Amino acid sequence: MRGDPADPRGVIREAYRMEGIGPEDCRSIFLDWALALPAGTDTVPLIRDLLQRHGAEGHPMTEILREGLARVEPRRRGGAKGRREGQ
């Protein structure tokens, strides 16, 4: 789909259509996707949208998208240091 804000060039969609694609290829495609986005783009909602649409269990691109999401979402730090940072 052209004009898709989450996947403007359709590279993620195409990755899900490729037979026998591996994690290394998916990682490369993901990097290409991310680098093609305008600077400052919030990727979290885009990745969530892509996972909702294409996130087939067992597909290597699904795992790469999940890894990308986990790396950008902030995590709460535990203990005293986490409580100080939250104030």
Secondary structure, 3 states (H helix, E strand, C coil): CCCCCCCCCCHHHHHHHCCCCCHHHHHHHHHHHHHHCCCCCCHHHHHHHHHHHHCCCCCHHHHHHHHHHHHHCCCCCCHHHHHHHCC
